[in-house]
Amino acid sequence: MTAYPTPRLLIGGEWITDGGAGSMAVHNPATEAKLGDCPKASREQLDVALMAANEAFPHWAAKSGAERHKILSHAAQLLRDRAERIARVMTLEMGKPHAQAFGETVSSADVIEFLGEEAKRQGGRLVPVRGANLLQQRVTQEPIGPATLFTPWNFPISLPAKKLAGALAAGCSCILKPAETTPATAMLLVECFVDAGVPSGAINLVFGDPAMISEHLITATVTRKVSFTGSTAIGRQLGALAAQGLKRYTAELGGHAPVVIGASADFDRTVAACAGTKFRNAGQVCVSPTRFLVARGIYEKFVAEFARRSQELKVGDASVDDSVQMGPLAHGGRVAAMNDLMSSLGGEAGEIVAGGSAIEGPGHFFQPTIVAGPSATSRLMTEEPFGPVAGIVPYDNIEDAVRTANSLRYGLAAYAFTADLDESHYLGNALRAGMVAINHFAVGSPETPFGGIGDSGFGSESGVEGYLGYTETKLVTVAKSGA
C-alpha cells in the first residue's frame, strides 16, 4: 500500500502544513477511510501568495523561452520518473483505476513538455510595412501577468498540468487552487515543477473554502488571468467576478456529449469503444460520451450488447486491486445525484436495462447503468449526469440525429462512428462542439486545443492555444527617425 503524503500549501516558496483557516479531512472514496487532513488557507495566507506571485512575475517573465523550456522539460521528466507513486496516491484519493491514473500522469508530462517547447517557438511575427517611412512592424505575445488557476477532482494531475504548463511557459507566475478532495496528487505535481527549478513565488499552491478563495484571488488587483475547470453554474459566477476587473478568463465547463452511431459503423469495434470509454473514471469526465444516438436498424442489438458489456465490468477498490476497471464515485454526493437521476426514469423518461442502483457496502460505488429510449425532454437527455449512466435512443435519418445532438446549449465534445465517408464529413461539419471525434474518442492530445462552446465555456487548454491564452498581443511599429 502506498503511503499517503501529508498535504501542504506552497506559498512564496515555503511548504506549509498548517492552514490559517484550519483543515478538512481527506477520505478514500472506495473505503470511506480517512487518509489525512488538507490545510485550508486563510485570507492572510492568500495575500502572501498574491504578493509572492506579483513579485516573482517580472523575474520569471524575463527569462528566455529557452530557459523556461528547460525547466518545464525537467518537470515533465520528473513527473514521468515519479508516475507510479503519484498514480497510486491519485487512486487513493479519488478511486481511479491504476492504469487510468498512471496513463493520466505520463500523458500530463507530455503536455508539460509540449507547452514548454512553445516558449521557444512563439517568437511573434513581422508584418510587412505599407509606407517607405516605416522600417518595421512586429507583433509579439507578452505574458499577461499573475494567473489564478482553479481545477476539480476528476483529473487531479491532467487539469492542473495543462494550466500550470501554459501559464509558466508563457512567463506568467501563478496560484493554483485544486480540489480539496485530491490535495496530495496536486501537491506531488507542483513538487515536480519546484524541484525542476521554477523559482520561489512563481508557483503557489493553496487549498481551502472554494467560495472565499475564488472571490479573494479573482478580485485581487494582482490577478490578471483566471482559468477555471468545473461546472457551468460555478463557471458563470467566476466569469462574472473576472469581468468586474476586466480579467482574461478561460472556462472549461460541463458537457453532455452525444455519440452518433451510423448503420455502417463497424459494430463490434464501436460498441467496445463506447462501453470502454463511457465508464472511464466512473463517467466522471466532462467529455464522457453520454447521449448515444443509434441508427434504428442496429438500435436493439446495440442496446443489448452495450448492456452486456457494462455488466461485465469489474467494479471495486482500485487501491488494492489493479484489475478493477471502474472505481467509486468521488463522494457520497455523487451517489445521491445518481439515485436522484434514477428516480426520474420510467415511461417516456427511459427504461433501465442494466444497473440503476448504488452498490451496497462501504465506499461510493454505483452500478454501470444503461437506459434505453429516454425522451428528448427527460433529465437524462438534458442534464449532464457526470456518472456511470448512458442513455441510448434510436434515429431514422442522420439529420434527425444531428438535430438531437445539437439540441442542448452544451458544446464541449461530440462523437460519431460511421464507415460512410460522406456521412463522416457531414457529421464533422454539422455537430456543434468545440471538439469532434469521428470513429474514436480521443479528443485530447498535447498538440491540440481542448475546449468548448456555448454552456461548455470558451478558450482552450493544450496546443498552441494553451500557451497563447496566457499572453496579450503587443504591436511595435518603427518609423525612420525624423520621418
RATA-V136932 format. One record per residue. N is the residue number from 1. RES is the residue in one small letter. SS is DSSP state (2 for helix, 1 for strand, 0 for the rest). OMEGA is omega in whole degrees, -180 to 180 (none if undefined). Layout:
n=N res=RES ss=SS omega=OMEGA
n=N res=RES ss=SS omega=OMEGA
This chain:
n=1 res=m ss=0 omega=178
n=2 res=t ss=0 omega=178
n=3 res=a ss=0 omega=-180
n=4 res=y ss=0 omega=-179
n=5 res=p ss=0 omega=178
n=6 res=t ss=0 omega=179
n=7 res=p ss=0 omega=-178
n=8 res=r ss=0 omega=170
n=9 res=l ss=1 omega=171
n=10 res=l ss=1 omega=-177
n=11 res=i ss=1 omega=179
n=12 res=g ss=0 omega=179
n=13 res=g ss=0 omega=-178
n=14 res=e ss=1 omega=175
n=15 res=w ss=1 omega=-171
n=16 res=i ss=1 omega=178
n=17 res=t ss=0 omega=-177
n=18 res=d ss=0 omega=177
n=19 res=g ss=0 omega=-180
n=20 res=g ss=0 omega=179
n=21 res=a ss=0 omega=179
n=22 res=g ss=0 omega=-178
n=23 res=s ss=1 omega=175
n=24 res=m ss=1 omega=-177
n=25 res=a ss=1 omega=175
n=26 res=v ss=1 omega=-176
n=27 res=h ss=1 omega=171
n=28 res=n ss=0 omega=-176
n=29 res=p ss=0 omega=179
n=30 res=a ss=0 omega=-177
n=31 res=t ss=0 omega=-174
n=32 res=e ss=0 omega=177
n=33 res=a ss=0 omega=179
n=34 res=k ss=1 omega=177
n=35 res=l ss=1 omega=-177
n=36 res=g ss=1 omega=-179
n=37 res=d ss=1 omega=179
n=38 res=c ss=1 omega=179
n=39 res=p ss=1 omega=-180
n=40 res=k ss=0 omega=-177
n=41 res=a ss=0 omega=174
n=42 res=s ss=0 omega=176
n=43 res=r ss=2 omega=-180
n=44 res=e ss=2 omega=178
n=45 res=q ss=2 omega=176
n=46 res=l ss=2 omega=178
n=47 res=d ss=2 omega=177
n=48 res=v ss=2 omega=179
n=49 res=a ss=2 omega=178
n=50 res=l ss=2 omega=179
n=51 res=m ss=2 omega=180
n=52 res=a ss=2 omega=180
n=53 res=a ss=2 omega=180
n=54 res=n ss=2 omega=-179
n=55 res=e ss=2 omega=-178
n=56 res=a ss=2 omega=-173
n=57 res=f ss=2 omega=-176
n=58 res=p ss=2 omega=-179
n=59 res=h ss=2 omega=179
n=60 res=w ss=2 omega=180
n=61 res=a ss=2 omega=-178
n=62 res=a ss=2 omega=178
n=63 res=k ss=0 omega=179
n=64 res=s ss=0 omega=176
n=65 res=g ss=2 omega=180
n=66 res=a ss=2 omega=178
n=67 res=e ss=2 omega=179
n=68 res=r ss=2 omega=177
n=69 res=h ss=2 omega=-178
n=70 res=k ss=2 omega=-179
n=71 res=i ss=2 omega=-180
n=72 res=l ss=2 omega=177
n=73 res=s ss=2 omega=177
n=74 res=h ss=2 omega=179
n=75 res=a ss=2 omega=179
n=76 res=a ss=2 omega=-180
n=77 res=q ss=2 omega=177
n=78 res=l ss=2 omega=178
n=79 res=l ss=2 omega=177
n=80 res=r ss=2 omega=-179
n=81 res=d ss=2 omega=-175
n=82 res=r ss=0 omega=-171
n=83 res=a ss=2 omega=-177
n=84 res=e ss=2 omega=-179
n=85 res=r ss=2 omega=-179
n=86 res=i ss=2 omega=179
n=87 res=a ss=2 omega=179
n=88 res=r ss=2 omega=179
n=89 res=v ss=2 omega=177
n=90 res=m ss=2 omega=179
n=91 res=t ss=2 omega=177
n=92 res=l ss=2 omega=-173
n=93 res=e ss=2 omega=-176
n=94 res=m ss=2 omega=169
n=95 res=g ss=0 omega=-177
n=96 res=k ss=0 omega=177
n=97 res=p ss=0 omega=-172
n=98 res=h ss=2 omega=-178
n=99 res=a ss=2 omega=179
n=100 res=q ss=2 omega=180
n=101 res=a ss=2 omega=179
n=102 res=f ss=2 omega=179
n=103 res=g ss=2 omega=177
n=104 res=e ss=2 omega=-177
n=105 res=t ss=2 omega=-177
n=106 res=v ss=2 omega=178
n=107 res=s ss=2 omega=176
n=108 res=s ss=2 omega=176
n=109 res=a ss=2 omega=178
n=110 res=d ss=2 omega=179
n=111 res=v ss=2 omega=179
n=112 res=i ss=2 omega=-179
n=113 res=e ss=2 omega=-179
n=114 res=f ss=2 omega=-179
n=115 res=l ss=2 omega=174
n=116 res=g ss=2 omega=178
n=117 res=e ss=2 omega=177
n=118 res=e ss=2 omega=178
n=119 res=a ss=2 omega=177
n=120 res=k ss=2 omega=-172
n=121 res=r ss=2 omega=-172
n=122 res=q ss=0 omega=-178
n=123 res=g ss=0 omega=-177
n=124 res=g ss=0 omega=-179
n=125 res=r ss=1 omega=173
n=126 res=l ss=1 omega=179
n=127 res=v ss=0 omega=180
n=128 res=p ss=0 omega=-179
n=129 res=v ss=0 omega=-179
n=130 res=r ss=0 omega=-175
n=131 res=g ss=0 omega=-179
n=132 res=a ss=0 omega=-178
n=133 res=n ss=0 omega=180
n=134 res=l ss=1 omega=179
n=135 res=l ss=1 omega=-174
n=136 res=q ss=1 omega=169
n=137 res=q ss=1 omega=-180
n=138 res=r ss=1 omega=179
n=139 res=v ss=1 omega=180
n=140 res=t ss=1 omega=176
n=141 res=q ss=1 omega=-178
n=142 res=e ss=1 omega=176
n=143 res=p ss=1 omega=-171
n=144 res=i ss=0 omega=-180
n=145 res=g ss=0 omega=180
n=146 res=p ss=0 omega=-177
n=147 res=a ss=1 omega=173
n=148 res=t ss=1 omega=-170
n=149 res=l ss=1 omega=-177
n=150 res=f ss=1 omega=-178
n=151 res=t ss=0 omega=-180
n=152 res=p ss=0 omega=-172
n=153 res=w ss=0 omega=-168
n=154 res=n ss=0 omega=173
n=155 res=f ss=0 omega=-168
n=156 res=p ss=0 omega=172
n=157 res=i ss=0 omega=-174
n=158 res=s ss=2 omega=-175
n=159 res=l ss=2 omega=175
n=160 res=p ss=2 omega=-178
n=161 res=a ss=2 omega=180
n=162 res=k ss=2 omega=-177
n=163 res=k ss=2 omega=-180
n=164 res=l ss=2 omega=-177
n=165 res=a ss=2 omega=179
n=166 res=g ss=2 omega=-179
n=167 res=a ss=2 omega=-177
n=168 res=l ss=2 omega=179
n=169 res=a ss=2 omega=-179
n=170 res=a ss=2 omega=-179
n=171 res=g ss=0 omega=180
n=172 res=c ss=0 omega=165
n=173 res=s ss=0 omega=-174
n=174 res=c ss=1 omega=171
n=175 res=i ss=1 omega=180
n=176 res=l ss=1 omega=173
n=177 res=k ss=1 omega=178
n=178 res=p ss=0 omega=179
n=179 res=a ss=0 omega=-180
n=180 res=e ss=2 omega=179
n=181 res=t ss=2 omega=179
n=182 res=t ss=2 omega=-172
n=183 res=p ss=2 omega=-175
n=184 res=a ss=2 omega=179
n=185 res=t ss=2 omega=179
n=186 res=a ss=2 omega=179
n=187 res=m ss=2 omega=180
n=188 res=l ss=2 omega=175
n=189 res=l ss=2 omega=-179
n=190 res=v ss=2 omega=177
n=191 res=e ss=2 omega=179
n=192 res=c ss=2 omega=179
n=193 res=f ss=2 omega=-179
n=194 res=v ss=2 omega=-179
n=195 res=d ss=2 omega=179
n=196 res=a ss=2 omega=176
n=197 res=g ss=0 omega=173
n=198 res=v ss=0 omega=-171
n=199 res=p ss=0 omega=-180
n=200 res=s ss=1 omega=178
n=201 res=g ss=0 omega=-180
n=202 res=a ss=0 omega=175
n=203 res=i ss=1 omega=180
n=204 res=n ss=1 omega=-177
n=205 res=l ss=1 omega=180
n=206 res=v ss=0 omega=173
n=207 res=f ss=0 omega=175
n=208 res=g ss=0 omega=-179
n=209 res=d ss=0 omega=-174
n=210 res=p ss=2 omega=-177
n=211 res=a ss=2 omega=-179
n=212 res=m ss=2 omega=-177
n=213 res=i ss=2 omega=-178
n=214 res=s ss=2 omega=-180
n=215 res=e ss=2 omega=-177
n=216 res=h ss=2 omega=-177
n=217 res=l ss=2 omega=-175
n=218 res=i ss=2 omega=-177
n=219 res=t ss=2 omega=179
n=220 res=a ss=0 omega=-180
n=221 res=t ss=0 omega=-178
n=222 res=v ss=0 omega=-174
n=223 res=t ss=0 omega=178
n=224 res=r ss=0 omega=-180
n=225 res=k ss=1 omega=178
n=226 res=v ss=1 omega=175
n=227 res=s ss=1 omega=-175
n=228 res=f ss=1 omega=169
n=229 res=t ss=1 omega=-178
n=230 res=g ss=0 omega=-175
n=231 res=s ss=0 omega=178
n=232 res=t ss=2 omega=-179
n=233 res=a ss=2 omega=180
n=234 res=i ss=2 omega=179
n=235 res=g ss=2 omega=178
n=236 res=r ss=2 omega=-178
n=237 res=q ss=2 omega=-179
n=238 res=l ss=2 omega=176
n=239 res=g ss=2 omega=178
n=240 res=a ss=2 omega=177
n=241 res=l ss=2 omega=-180
n=242 res=a ss=2 omega=-178
n=243 res=a ss=2 omega=180
n=244 res=q ss=2 omega=179
n=245 res=g ss=0 omega=-177
n=246 res=l ss=0 omega=179
n=247 res=k ss=0 omega=174
n=248 res=r ss=1 omega=-172
n=249 res=y ss=1 omega=172
n=250 res=t ss=1 omega=-177
n=251 res=a ss=1 omega=174
n=252 res=e ss=1 omega=-167
n=253 res=l ss=0 omega=-173
n=254 res=g ss=0 omega=178
n=255 res=g ss=0 omega=177
n=256 res=h ss=0 omega=-163
n=257 res=a ss=1 omega=174
n=258 res=p ss=1 omega=173
n=259 res=v ss=1 omega=178
n=260 res=v ss=1 omega=-177
n=261 res=i ss=1 omega=-177
n=262 res=g ss=0 omega=-180
n=263 res=a ss=0 omega=-178
n=264 res=s ss=0 omega=-176
n=265 res=a ss=0 omega=173
n=266 res=d ss=0 omega=-168
n=267 res=f ss=2 omega=-175
n=268 res=d ss=2 omega=180
n=269 res=r ss=2 omega=-178
n=270 res=t ss=2 omega=-178
n=271 res=v ss=2 omega=177
n=272 res=a ss=2 omega=179
n=273 res=a ss=2 omega=-179
n=274 res=c ss=2 omega=-179
n=275 res=a ss=2 omega=-179
n=276 res=g ss=2 omega=-176
n=277 res=t ss=2 omega=-177
n=278 res=k ss=2 omega=-173
n=279 res=f ss=0 omega=173
n=280 res=r ss=2 omega=-179
n=281 res=n ss=2 omega=-179
n=282 res=a ss=2 omega=178
n=283 res=g ss=2 omega=-178
n=284 res=q ss=0 omega=-175
n=285 res=v ss=0 omega=-177
n=286 res=c ss=0 omega=179
n=287 res=v ss=0 omega=-179
n=288 res=s ss=0 omega=174
n=289 res=p ss=1 omega=-172
n=290 res=t ss=1 omega=-178
n=291 res=r ss=1 omega=-177
n=292 res=f ss=1 omega=-178
n=293 res=l ss=1 omega=-167
n=294 res=v ss=1 omega=177
n=295 res=a ss=1 omega=-171
n=296 res=r ss=2 omega=-178
n=297 res=g ss=2 omega=180
n=298 res=i ss=2 omega=-173
n=299 res=y ss=2 omega=-176
n=300 res=e ss=2 omega=178
n=301 res=k ss=2 omega=-180
n=302 res=f ss=2 omega=179
n=303 res=v ss=2 omega=-177
n=304 res=a ss=2 omega=-178
n=305 res=e ss=2 omega=178
n=306 res=f ss=2 omega=179
n=307 res=a ss=2 omega=180
n=308 res=r ss=2 omega=-179
n=309 res=r ss=2 omega=-180
n=310 res=s ss=2 omega=-179
n=311 res=q ss=2 omega=179
n=312 res=e ss=2 omega=-180
n=313 res=l ss=0 omega=177
n=314 res=k ss=0 omega=-178
n=315 res=v ss=1 omega=180
n=316 res=g ss=0 omega=-178
n=317 res=d ss=0 omega=-177
n=318 res=a ss=0 omega=179
n=319 res=s ss=0 omega=179
n=320 res=v ss=0 omega=-177
n=321 res=d ss=0 omega=-178
n=322 res=d ss=0 omega=180
n=323 res=s ss=0 omega=178
n=324 res=v ss=0 omega=-179
n=325 res=q ss=0 omega=177
n=326 res=m ss=1 omega=-180
n=327 res=g ss=0 omega=-178
n=328 res=p ss=0 omega=166
n=329 res=l ss=0 omega=-170
n=330 res=a ss=0 omega=-178
n=331 res=h ss=0 omega=-176
n=332 res=g ss=2 omega=178
n=333 res=g ss=2 omega=178
n=334 res=r ss=2 omega=177
n=335 res=v ss=2 omega=178
n=336 res=a ss=2 omega=179
n=337 res=a ss=2 omega=178
n=338 res=m ss=2 omega=178
n=339 res=n ss=2 omega=179
n=340 res=d ss=2 omega=178
n=341 res=l ss=2 omega=180
n=342 res=m ss=2 omega=-179
n=343 res=s ss=2 omega=180
n=344 res=s ss=0 omega=-175
n=345 res=l ss=0 omega=-177
n=346 res=g ss=0 omega=-179
n=347 res=g ss=2 omega=-180
n=348 res=e ss=2 omega=-180
n=349 res=a ss=2 omega=175
n=350 res=g ss=0 omega=-179
n=351 res=e ss=1 omega=177
n=352 res=i ss=1 omega=-179
n=353 res=v ss=1 omega=175
n=354 res=a ss=1 omega=178
n=355 res=g ss=0 omega=176
n=356 res=g ss=0 omega=-178
n=357 res=s ss=0 omega=176
n=358 res=a ss=1 omega=179
n=359 res=i ss=0 omega=-177
n=360 res=e ss=0 omega=179
n=361 res=g ss=0 omega=179
n=362 res=p ss=0 omega=178
n=363 res=g ss=0 omega=-174
n=364 res=h ss=0 omega=-176
n=365 res=f ss=0 omega=176
n=366 res=f ss=1 omega=-177
n=367 res=q ss=0 omega=168
n=368 res=p ss=0 omega=-167
n=369 res=t ss=1 omega=177
n=370 res=i ss=1 omega=179
n=371 res=v ss=1 omega=-178
n=372 res=a ss=1 omega=171
n=373 res=g ss=0 omega=177
n=374 res=p ss=0 omega=180
n=375 res=s ss=0 omega=-178
n=376 res=a ss=0 omega=-178
n=377 res=t ss=0 omega=-180
n=378 res=s ss=0 omega=179
n=379 res=r ss=2 omega=-178
n=380 res=l ss=2 omega=-177
n=381 res=m ss=2 omega=-178
n=382 res=t ss=2 omega=-179
n=383 res=e ss=0 omega=179
n=384 res=e ss=0 omega=-178
n=385 res=p ss=0 omega=-178
n=386 res=f ss=0 omega=180
n=387 res=g ss=0 omega=-173
n=388 res=p ss=0 omega=-177
n=389 res=v ss=1 omega=179
n=390 res=a ss=1 omega=174
n=391 res=g ss=1 omega=-177
n=392 res=i ss=1 omega=179
n=393 res=v ss=1 omega=178
n=394 res=p ss=1 omega=171
n=395 res=y ss=1 omega=-177
n=396 res=d ss=0 omega=175
n=397 res=n ss=0 omega=-171
n=398 res=i ss=2 omega=179
n=399 res=e ss=2 omega=176
n=400 res=d ss=2 omega=179
n=401 res=a ss=2 omega=180
n=402 res=v ss=2 omega=178
n=403 res=r ss=2 omega=178
n=404 res=t ss=2 omega=-179
n=405 res=a ss=2 omega=-176
n=406 res=n ss=0 omega=-172
n=407 res=s ss=0 omega=-179
n=408 res=l ss=0 omega=178
n=409 res=r ss=0 omega=174
n=410 res=y ss=1 omega=178
n=411 res=g ss=1 omega=-179
n=412 res=l ss=0 omega=180
n=413 res=a ss=1 omega=174
n=414 res=a ss=1 omega=-175
n=415 res=y ss=1 omega=176
n=416 res=a ss=1 omega=176
n=417 res=f ss=1 omega=-179
n=418 res=t ss=0 omega=174
n=419 res=a ss=0 omega=-180
n=420 res=d ss=0 omega=-176
n=421 res=l ss=2 omega=179
n=422 res=d ss=2 omega=179
n=423 res=e ss=2 omega=178
n=424 res=s ss=2 omega=179
n=425 res=h ss=2 omega=180
n=426 res=y ss=2 omega=-178
n=427 res=l ss=2 omega=179
n=428 res=g ss=2 omega=180
n=429 res=n ss=2 omega=-169
n=430 res=a ss=2 omega=-178
n=431 res=l ss=0 omega=-175
n=432 res=r ss=0 omega=179
n=433 res=a ss=0 omega=177
n=434 res=g ss=0 omega=-180
n=435 res=m ss=1 omega=179
n=436 res=v ss=1 omega=178
n=437 res=a ss=1 omega=180
n=438 res=i ss=1 omega=178
n=439 res=n ss=0 omega=172
n=440 res=h ss=0 omega=-177
n=441 res=f ss=0 omega=-175
n=442 res=a ss=0 omega=179
n=443 res=v ss=0 omega=-179
n=444 res=g ss=0 omega=172
n=445 res=s ss=0 omega=-178
n=446 res=p ss=0 omega=-173
n=447 res=e ss=0 omega=-173
n=448 res=t ss=0 omega=180
n=449 res=p ss=0 omega=179
n=450 res=f ss=1 omega=-180
n=451 res=g ss=0 omega=-174
n=452 res=g ss=0 omega=180
n=453 res=i ss=1 omega=179
n=454 res=g ss=1 omega=-179
n=455 res=d ss=0 omega=176
n=456 res=s ss=0 omega=173
n=457 res=g ss=1 omega=-180
n=458 res=f ss=1 omega=-173
n=459 res=g ss=0 omega=-176
n=460 res=s ss=0 omega=169
n=461 res=e ss=1 omega=178
n=462 res=s ss=0 omega=-178
n=463 res=g ss=2 omega=176
n=464 res=v ss=2 omega=179
n=465 res=e ss=2 omega=179
n=466 res=g ss=2 omega=174
n=467 res=y ss=2 omega=-175
n=468 res=l ss=2 omega=179
n=469 res=g ss=0 omega=179
n=470 res=y ss=0 omega=180
n=471 res=t ss=1 omega=171
n=472 res=e ss=1 omega=-172
n=473 res=t ss=1 omega=175
n=474 res=k ss=1 omega=174
n=475 res=l ss=1 omega=172
n=476 res=v ss=1 omega=180
n=477 res=t ss=1 omega=-172
n=478 res=v ss=1 omega=176
n=479 res=a ss=1 omega=177
n=480 res=k ss=0 omega=178
n=481 res=s ss=0 omega=179
n=482 res=g ss=0 omega=-178
n=483 res=a ss=0 omega=none
